[in-house]
Amino acid sequence: MLTKEEIVHAIGLHVYWEHEFAQAINDGRYWVHPEIIECDIECALGHWLYGLSSVEQSSEHFKLVQALHATFHQEAARVMRLALAGEIAAAQTSLGVGLHNNLSTALLIAMREWMNTIESPCPAAGKVVPTHGIRTPLNPTDPKRSQPGANF
């Protein structure tokens, strides 16, 4: 069964890939050929997506995320082709405010919406969390609250 934590991890995989991709474009380190970038199964998020169970892959959320992810990779390959052709400014524009950026944002939103449909039990639910005298939002009545240096 899919958990919220798995989707959070998958979001992190995408964010990391996106960061590395942008760095490659900005630094001129073209480490992956566009034909490989186009394959949405070649990245860690793609491995995770296509490794989900058939039940999870039949969900509408999966279908949307998978479609956005595939389109994102097609656009990323286009951006890499621009960079390889010497059109660095156009590639950087797509990363910052263009279609590539918009697809990445849409993918992250779809993953977040998928995550919000999953009910995961909270392991701390119903447990008393010791604060050891530390003022936290969960312990606003701590006597040290009014002491200097005890603020957040």
Sine and cosine of phi, psi and omega as CSV:
sin_phi,cos_phi,sin_psi,cos_psi,sin_omega,cos_omega
0.00,0.00,0.73,-0.68,-0.02,-1.00
-0.93,0.36,0.67,-0.74,0.02,-1.00
-0.90,-0.44,0.32,-0.95,0.07,-1.00
-0.86,0.51,-0.63,0.78,-0.04,-1.00
-0.88,0.48,-0.60,0.80,0.04,-1.00
-0.90,0.44,-0.66,0.75,0.00,-1.00
-0.94,0.34,-0.63,0.78,0.07,-1.00
-0.85,0.52,-0.70,0.72,0.03,-1.00
-0.89,0.46,-0.68,0.73,0.00,-1.00
-0.89,0.45,-0.62,0.78,0.07,-1.00
-0.87,0.49,-0.69,0.73,0.04,-1.00
-0.87,0.49,-0.62,0.78,0.05,-1.00
-0.87,0.49,-0.68,0.73,0.01,-1.00
-0.92,0.40,-0.71,0.70,-0.02,-1.00
-0.87,0.49,-0.67,0.74,0.02,-1.00
-0.90,0.44,-0.73,0.68,0.00,-1.00
-0.87,0.50,-0.70,0.72,-0.02,-1.00
-0.88,0.48,-0.67,0.74,0.03,-1.00
-0.88,0.47,-0.74,0.67,0.00,-1.00
-0.89,0.46,-0.63,0.78,0.02,-1.00
-0.90,0.43,-0.73,0.68,0.01,-1.00
-0.88,0.47,-0.65,0.76,0.04,-1.00
-0.88,0.47,-0.65,0.76,0.01,-1.00
-0.88,0.47,-0.70,0.72,0.01,-1.00
-0.90,0.43,-0.73,0.69,-0.05,-1.00
-0.93,0.37,-0.54,0.84,-0.05,-1.00
-1.00,-0.08,-0.12,0.99,-0.04,-1.00
0.97,0.26,0.39,0.92,0.04,-1.00
-0.99,-0.16,1.00,0.04,-0.08,-1.00
-1.00,0.04,0.99,0.13,-0.17,-0.98
-0.99,0.12,-0.22,0.97,-0.03,-1.00
-0.72,-0.69,0.69,-0.72,0.02,-1.00
-0.95,0.30,0.59,-0.80,-0.02,-1.00
-0.82,0.58,-0.56,0.83,0.00,-1.00
-0.91,0.42,-0.52,0.86,0.06,-1.00
-0.97,0.24,-0.64,0.77,0.02,-1.00
-0.87,0.50,-0.60,0.80,0.00,-1.00
-0.88,0.48,-0.47,0.89,-0.04,-1.00
-0.98,0.19,0.94,-0.33,-0.09,-1.00
-0.95,0.30,-0.08,1.00,0.04,-1.00
-1.00,-0.07,-0.13,0.99,-0.07,-1.00
-0.99,0.16,-0.22,0.97,0.02,-1.00
-0.99,-0.16,0.18,-0.98,-0.04,-1.00
-0.89,0.45,-0.62,0.79,0.04,-1.00
-0.90,0.43,-0.66,0.75,0.04,-1.00
-0.89,0.46,-0.68,0.74,0.06,-1.00
-0.85,0.52,-0.68,0.73,0.00,-1.00
-0.91,0.42,-0.75,0.66,-0.03,-1.00
-0.84,0.54,-0.78,0.63,-0.07,-1.00
-0.97,0.24,-0.14,0.99,0.07,-1.00
-1.00,-0.05,-0.07,1.00,0.02,-1.00
-0.94,0.35,0.37,-0.93,-0.01,-1.00
-0.91,0.41,0.31,-0.95,0.01,-1.00
-0.90,0.44,-0.52,0.85,0.05,-1.00
-0.90,0.45,-0.74,0.67,0.00,-1.00
-0.91,0.40,-0.60,0.80,0.00,-1.00
-0.94,0.33,-0.27,0.96,0.02,-1.00
-1.00,0.06,-0.11,0.99,-0.03,-1.00
-0.96,0.26,0.45,-0.89,0.04,-1.00
-0.91,0.42,-0.55,0.83,0.02,-1.00
-0.90,0.43,-0.69,0.72,0.04,-1.00
-0.86,0.51,-0.74,0.67,-0.06,-1.00
-0.86,0.52,-0.65,0.76,0.03,-1.00
-0.92,0.39,-0.74,0.67,-0.02,-1.00
-0.88,0.47,-0.69,0.73,0.00,-1.00
-0.89,0.46,-0.69,0.72,0.00,-1.00
-0.90,0.43,-0.70,0.71,0.03,-1.00
-0.90,0.44,-0.65,0.76,0.00,-1.00
-0.90,0.44,-0.69,0.72,0.02,-1.00
-0.90,0.44,-0.69,0.72,0.02,-1.00
-0.91,0.42,-0.64,0.77,0.05,-1.00
-0.84,0.54,-0.71,0.70,-0.03,-1.00
-0.92,0.38,-0.57,0.82,0.08,-1.00
-0.89,0.46,-0.67,0.74,0.01,-1.00
-0.93,0.36,-0.63,0.78,0.04,-1.00
-0.88,0.48,-0.63,0.78,0.05,-1.00
-0.90,0.44,-0.64,0.77,0.04,-1.00
-0.89,0.46,-0.67,0.74,0.02,-1.00
-0.89,0.46,-0.68,0.73,0.02,-1.00
-0.90,0.44,-0.62,0.78,0.04,-1.00
-0.89,0.46,-0.63,0.78,0.07,-1.00
-0.86,0.50,-0.74,0.68,-0.02,-1.00
-0.88,0.47,-0.69,0.73,0.00,-1.00
-0.90,0.43,-0.48,0.88,0.02,-1.00
-0.99,0.10,0.04,1.00,0.02,-1.00
1.00,0.03,0.08,1.00,0.00,-1.00
-1.00,-0.03,0.89,0.46,-0.09,-1.00
-0.89,0.46,-0.68,0.74,-0.03,-1.00
-0.88,0.48,-0.67,0.74,0.02,-1.00
-0.91,0.41,-0.64,0.77,0.03,-1.00
-0.90,0.44,-0.70,0.71,0.00,-1.00
-0.91,0.41,-0.57,0.82,0.04,-1.00
-0.90,0.45,-0.70,0.72,0.02,-1.00
-0.89,0.45,-0.58,0.81,0.05,-1.00
-0.91,0.41,-0.63,0.77,-0.11,-0.99
-1.00,0.08,-0.75,0.66,-0.09,-1.00
-0.69,-0.73,0.09,1.00,-0.07,-1.00
-1.00,-0.09,-0.30,-0.95,-0.07,-1.00
-0.86,0.51,-0.66,0.76,0.00,-1.00
-0.84,0.54,-0.75,0.66,0.02,-1.00
-0.88,0.47,-0.68,0.73,-0.01,-1.00
-0.89,0.45,-0.65,0.76,0.02,-1.00
-0.93,0.38,-0.64,0.77,0.04,-1.00
-0.88,0.47,-0.70,0.72,0.02,-1.00
-0.90,0.44,-0.70,0.72,0.01,-1.00
-0.88,0.47,-0.63,0.77,0.03,-1.00
-0.89,0.45,-0.71,0.70,0.00,-1.00
-0.90,0.44,-0.64,0.77,0.03,-1.00
-0.90,0.44,-0.70,0.71,0.00,-1.00
-0.89,0.46,-0.64,0.77,0.03,-1.00
-0.92,0.40,-0.64,0.77,0.03,-1.00
-0.90,0.43,-0.67,0.74,0.03,-1.00
-0.90,0.44,-0.63,0.77,0.06,-1.00
-0.88,0.47,-0.72,0.69,0.00,-1.00
-0.86,0.52,-0.64,0.77,-0.04,-1.00
-0.93,0.36,-0.23,0.97,0.04,-1.00
-1.00,0.05,-0.18,0.98,-0.07,-1.00
-1.00,-0.06,0.75,-0.66,0.06,-1.00
-0.99,-0.12,0.94,-0.33,0.05,-1.00
-0.94,-0.35,0.74,-0.68,0.06,-1.00
-0.92,0.39,0.67,-0.75,0.03,-1.00
-1.00,0.09,0.87,-0.49,-0.06,-1.00
-0.90,0.45,-0.36,0.93,-0.03,-1.00
-1.00,-0.09,-0.03,1.00,-0.05,-1.00
-0.85,0.52,0.79,-0.62,0.06,-1.00
0.99,0.17,-0.01,1.00,0.00,-1.00
-1.00,-0.10,0.55,-0.84,0.10,-0.99
-1.00,0.06,0.81,-0.59,-0.02,-1.00
-0.98,-0.18,0.89,-0.45,0.00,-1.00
-0.92,0.38,0.69,-0.72,-0.02,-1.00
-0.97,-0.23,-0.27,0.96,0.04,-1.00
0.78,0.63,0.64,0.76,0.06,-1.00
0.98,0.21,0.13,0.99,0.00,-1.00
-1.00,-0.04,0.78,-0.63,0.02,-1.00
-0.96,0.27,0.84,-0.55,0.04,-1.00
-0.71,-0.70,0.23,-0.97,0.09,-1.00
-0.85,0.52,-0.43,0.90,0.02,-1.00
-0.99,0.12,-0.21,0.98,-0.05,-1.00
-0.70,-0.71,0.89,0.46,-0.08,-1.00
-0.95,0.30,-0.19,0.98,-0.04,-1.00
-0.99,-0.10,0.23,0.97,0.00,-1.00
-0.83,0.56,0.74,-0.67,-0.02,-1.00
-0.89,0.46,-0.39,0.92,0.01,-1.00
-0.98,0.18,-0.05,1.00,-0.07,-1.00
-0.83,0.56,-0.63,0.78,-0.08,-1.00
-1.00,0.02,-0.01,1.00,0.00,-1.00
-0.98,0.21,0.55,-0.83,0.07,-1.00
-0.85,0.52,0.64,-0.76,0.02,-1.00
0.99,0.13,-0.01,1.00,-0.02,-1.00
-1.00,-0.06,0.07,1.00,-0.01,-1.00
-0.99,0.15,0.32,-0.95,0.03,-1.00
-0.91,0.40,0.00,0.00,0.00,0.00
